[in-house]
Amino acid sequence: MVVRAGLDFVHSYILIYIQEIPVNTFKIYIGLCRKLGQLEALAKDYGPVFTVYFGMKPTVVLHEYKAIKEALIDHGEEFSGRGSFPVMDRITQGLGVIFSNGERWKQTRRFSLMVLRNMGMGKKTIEDRIQEEALCLVAALKKTNASPSDPTFLLGCVPCNVISAIIFQNRFDYSDPKFQTLINYFNENFESVSAPWIQLYNAFPFLRFLPGSHNVIFKNYALQINFILEKVKEHQESLDISNPRDFIDYFLIKMEKEKHNKQSEFTMDNLVATIWDMFNAGTESTSTTMRYGLLLLLKHPEISAKVQEEIDQVVGKNRSPCMQDRSCMPYTDAVVHEIQRYIDLVPTSLPHEVTQDTHFREYFIPKGTTILADLTSVLYDDKEFPSPEKFDPGHFLDENGNFKKSDYFMPFSTGKRACAGEGLARMELFLNLTTILQNFTLKPLVDPKDIDTTPVHKGLGSVPPFYELCFIPV
């Protein structure tokens, strides 16, 4: 069977052809899926493991929970490579913790996790830091005087300052122009990398010679690197090797210890790339989830009201919410989980790659083959989450109203390449949401039934539409 379609650059959609090969396997040649739902349609015809071609590059797609778990967890080592992502490969050059591979990735990730733990990730110290920053957010929101406002910048301030404290040992004032510019870079990069043009660029990297949003990403990256280099220089001038203050200090000390090792992965270039990875990942994913979450609560005021009722009962008005409260707030916990499930922030995760020739189920996958984990198929599994297209906290509650865990909850991916900052992100989401709703009622500018929550882009990430709201003090 051969199906052909035309070329539509306006919508950045190319479907070259689909060809079935009668040898118990097949190949699907596909340039660019405008909607990731295309993968679901293909899985219905070809099963949970199939090959697609993005441009001329073969990619094995894993669809649904069992296939993804079997690959990324049960065969975690074989599937632990980072697949090609051309627009990011061009700027990171295989450095850092997100887009690196092999021994560099293993050493950098292991070291980064160790430092994050030393800096308090998962402990009371980082919880205190988030609570303090959430109160700064409340103060800033009160200054809007309940007038219509775009929450994008302020929702980015909290996670950005928390990760800044870990990396640089300092926070920024929300009025700092340099800080405002950094937040803008994060938002601009996430929207650009999720847009159709970048999907097309990744399929056909020679398009780098053309004008397009990839140039915005390259420009922003260069400016962010300049900022990071300034911070590193400041740390070099004041470094006390017996008293590391933050992530940069720890890395510089490690560099000094390995300065005679020509094979060392702890270099200045890798330091800068790792900081950029942590700074971006630690800011954008959490702030976008919060921004999308508030939009969903505007759309569903009855859910927002139930969260506020639970906050009143468990926390009250005289203290800040804390992580210990979560076990007594099953509905709020379910809402946070449902926000993450419903928005499907990174639909196919970042590409993986098999690190060796691999036999998986009835297929042979050559070393270096790119692997795409279709997380949407897990988060929207209708057997695990009845009516998955509906925003419903009941997906994470049992018949008695208690919080119900699910193995299908994979917004941070899973396996060896799962998000290293998952614990920090979970803490930030719970504390920020509860602190906001403890202090404000969210008022939409239009009738809730007229609010459209459809993402404006759904590529690497799901980008929420622009909206404004009023934060009404309670």
N, C-alpha and C positions, 0 to 999 in steps of 0.2 A: 504494500500500500504506500502510495506517495501522495502527500498533501502539500500543495504549494500556496504561498500567499504573497501578496505584494509587499513593497517596502514603504514604510510610513515614518519618515524622519520627524514629522511634526509631533507625533506621539512617542517617538523613540521606540518603536515597536517593530522588530524584525522576526518573522517566522519563516525560515528558509525552506525546510522541508522535514517531514517526519518519515522515516523509512524503517520498516520492520525487517529484520534479518532472520530467516527461518533456521536458527541453530540454537534454540533454547535460550537465546539472548537477543539483544537488539541494540540499536543506537538511535537516539533522537537528536537530530541536528537542529539546534535552535539558537538564534542569535540573541534575542533579548526579550524576556517575558515582561510585558508592560505591567501585568498583574501577577503577583506570586501565586494566585489561585490557579494559574496555568499548571503549576506543579501538581496540585491536587487532581486536576483533570487527567493529567498524564498518569498519575499513580493509580487511578481507577482502572485505566486500560492496561498498565504494564506492571503493577505491583509495587511493593514498598522499596525496591532497589532498582534503579534504572540509570542509564547514562544519557546525559545531554551534552550538547556542544555549545558553549558560549563563544561565539566567533568560531575559531578553529580548535578550541581547546576542550578536550573531553572532561566532563565532570560527573562524578557518580553522586546521585541524589539519594539520600536516606529519608524515607517518609514514614511517619507514624512512630509511636513510642518504642515498640519492640525492636525495630531495626536500628533506631538511634541508640537505645540503651545497649544493644548487643555490640554495636560498633564502638561507640565512644567510651563505654564503661568496661564491658566484658573483654573487648580487644583494644583497650585504651592506649597501650603503648604503640601498637601498629597505626592507630588513627590519630596520633598526637602531633603530627606535623602541622605547620601553618601553610595553607594553600596560597596560591598567588592572588594578590589583590592589587593590580597594577598601579592604581592611582596612589595607594599608600606605599607600595614598594618603591616607587620613584622618589619619595621623600624620606622614608625611614632607612632605605638601603639595607634592609634585613637586620637592623639594630633594634635595641629596646627589648621589651618583654612581650609585646602583643604580636608583632610581625616577624619575630626572629624564629630560628629553627635550631635543631641539633643541640650541641653542647652549650652554645651561647644562650639559647632559650632556657635550658635547664638551670644553668648557673645563675642567670639573671633573675629568673622567677624565684628560685630557692632563696637567693639573697634578698630580693624585694619582700617576700613574705616574712622572712626573719626580721627585717627592719620594721615592717609594718606592725608586727607583734610587739617589738621593742618600743615602738612609738605609741602603743596602747590600743591598736585595733582589736576589737572584740572585748575590750576591758572597760572598766568604769571610767578611766581617764578620758577615753575618746567619747564616751557617752556624755560626760560633763561638758566636753568641748562642743558637741552638737547641741546640747541644751542651751548653752550660752549663745551660740550663733542663732538658734531658733528665736530666742528672745530679742536679739538684734533685728531679726526679720519682722517680728511683731511690731517693734517700735517703728520700723520703716513703713510697714503697712498702715499703721495708724496715721502716719503723716499724709496718706492719700485722702484723708478726711471723707472717707466713704464715697469718693467720687470715682467715676469710671477710670479704670487703669489696666494697662497691659502688664500681667504678672511675670513676663518672661525674664526680665533682668533680675528682679528681686529673688525669684525662685532659684536662680543660678548662683546667687551670692552665698547661700549657706553651704552647699557642697564644695564650692570653689574655695571658700575660706577654711573649711575643715581639712581638705587635702593640702591646702597651702601651709597650714600649721604643721602638717606631717613632713612636707617636703622642705619648706623654707623657714619654719618656726616663726611665722608671723601671719597675721591676718591683714586684710585691706579694709579701709573705710569704704562704705558703699558709694561715697561721693568722689572717690579717687578716680580721676580720668583714666589712668592706666588700667585700673581694675575694671572699669566699665568697658574699655576697649577689649580686654581679655575675654570678658563674658560674651561680648559681641562676636569675637572670633569663634568661640565654641559653638554658639548658635548657628553662625553662618556656615561653619565647616560641616556640622551635622546635617543641616538642610541641603547643602551642596552635595555631600557624599551620598545622600539618600535619593537624590533627584535622578530622573531617567537618563540625563546626559552622562552621568558617571557610570551607570550600568553599561551604557554603550561604549564609553571609554575603556572600561575594564574588559569588554569583549574584543575591542579593537584598539589597543594602546597606541597605534600609530596616529590616532586622532589628537595626540598631544600637540601636534603642530597646528591645530586649528584653535580658534578662539572658543572659549567655553568655560563652564564653572570649575573645571579642574584647575584653571589658572588662579581662581579665587582661593582655592585650597592651598596651592603652592605659595601664593603671596602671604596668606595668613600664617602658614607654617614658618616661613622665613622670619616674620615679625615676632612670632612666639619664641622661636629659637634665640633671637637676639635678647629677648627678655630673660630667658633661662640662663644664657651665658653671663649676663650681668649679675644674676644671683649667684652663680657658681663662682665668679671672680670675687665677689664679696666674701663668700665662704672660705675661699682659699686664703684670703688675706687675714682672716680671723680664726682660722682652724686651730683647735686644741685637740690633738689626737687622743688625749686621755679623757676627753669629755665631749663626745659627739652630741650635737644638739638636735639634729634632724636627719632626714634621708640623705641629703647632699653630703653632710659630714661623714656619715657612715660609708658612703660610696668613695669619697675622697681618701679616707683612711684605708679602705680596701685597695684602692689604686696604688697607694704608697707601699703597702705590703707586697704587692705583686709587680712592682715597677721593673724588676729584673727578669720577669717571666714574659718572654716575647709572645707566648701563646695566650696570655691573659685576656679574658673577655672584659676585664674591668678597665676600660679606657675612657677618655674624655668624650669621645663620640658616643659611646654606649651609655654613658651617664646622661648626656643631654637627651638622647632618644628615649631613655627609660623615664626620665622626668616628664617629657612631653606625653608619653603614653599614660602615665599615672595622672597627670594634670587633666588631660582631656577625658579619659575614661572616668575619673573620679568626680568630674563636674557634670558633663553633658548628659550622661544616661540618667542620673538621679534627678537633675533639674527638668529634663524633658518628661520623665515619668510623673513628677509632681505637677507639671503644667498640664499634662493630659488628664491627670487624676482630678484636678480641680474642674476641668471642663466637664468631665463625666458627672461630678457631683452637682454642677450647675444644671445638667440635664436631668438629674434624678434627685431633686431636693428632699424627697422622702427618705432617701438613703443617708444623705447628709444630716438630716434631723435625727435619725436613729443613732448615728455616730456621736453626735453632740449629746444626746441623752445618756449614752454609755459613758462618755467622758465626764459628765456631771456626776454620775453615780459613783464612778471609781476614782477619779482624780480630783474633781471639784474645781474651785476657782483660785485657790490660795497657794498652789504649788505647780511646778512644771511637770508634765507627763514624763515618766521614766520607763525604761525597758521592762522593769519588774511589773509594770501595770499590764503589759501585753497579755499575760496569761489570764488576767481577769477581764479582758476586753475581747471576747471572741468575735463579736460582730465587727469591730474596728479592724481587727487582724484580718478577718475575711475580706473586708473592703479593700485593704491594702493589697492583698494577694489578687483579688479580682481585678483591680486596676492594672496590675502587671500582666495578668493573663490576657485581659481583654485588649489592651493596647498593642500587645505583641511587638514590643519595642524593636527587637532585632530579629525579623522573621526567619532568616536562614542562618543566624549566627554569622561569625566570620568563617571563611572557608578553611577546612582542614585539609590535610594531605597525608597519604599513607607513607610511612617511613621505610617500608620494605615491601617486596612482593608479598601480597596477602591473598589468602583464600578466604572469602567471606560468603557464607551460605553456598550457593552453587556457582559463584562467580570468582574469577581470578582478576585481581586488581593490581596492576603493575605499580612498583615503587614510584612515588612522585605524582600519582594521580590525585587530582583535587576532589575533595569530598564536601558536599553541601548537606548540612543537617536541616531539614525543613521543620523548624521549631513550631511554626504555625500549625502543622498537622498534629502536634502534641497538645499545644495550648488550646486548640479548637476541636479536640477529639470529642465527638458527640456522645460517646459511651461513657467517658469519664466526666464530662461537663454537659449535662442535658441543656439543650438550647444554647450552644456556645456563642451564637451571634448576639445573644442578649447579655447585657451587663447585669449580673446577678450575684451578689455576695453569697447567696445560698449555695453556690458551687463549692464553697469551702466551709459549709456548716452541716452538721449532722441533724437528725430529726429532733434532737434535744436542744439545738442551738449552740452546741459546742463546736469549737474550731476543728475542722477536719483537714488533715494533711493529705497531700496528693503527690505521688511520684511523678505525675505528669506536669507538675509545676516546674518548668524549665526556662524561665525568662533569662537566667544567667548562663544558659547552656548547661553542659554537664561533662563529666570526664576530666581528663588532665588539662584541657584547655578552657575549663570553666572560668568565669570571671574571678580574678584574684581578690577583688574588692567586694565580693558578694555580701559578706558580713557587715561591712561598713555601710553599703547601700541599703540593706534591710533596716538597719538601725536608723539611718537618716530618714527614710521614707516614713517609718512609723512615728518617730518623734516629731518630724516637721508637720505631718498631716494632723496629728492630734493637737499640737500646739496651735496651729492655725485655727482649727475648728473649736478649740477651747476659748479662743479670743474673738473670733469673728463668725458671722453668718455670711455665706456667700450669696450675693444677689446678682442674677443675670440681667443683662440689658434688654433681653427679649424673652418672650414666653418660652419656658423650658422645652416645650414640644417642638419649637422651631429651631432649636440648637442642633447643628450638624456636627457630629463627632468623627466624620470620615477623615482619615489622614490626607493631607495635601500631597504627600509623597510617601511611597512605601517601597523603598529599595533596600539599601543596607539597613536603614532604620525607618520607623513609622513616625512621621512628622505631623504633630497636631495642627489644626487650622488656627489662624490668628483669632483671638477673641479678647474682649475686655470684660471686666466684672467690677462690682463694688464690694469692698470688704467692710461690712457693717459691724462695728464693735458690739459685743454682747456684755 
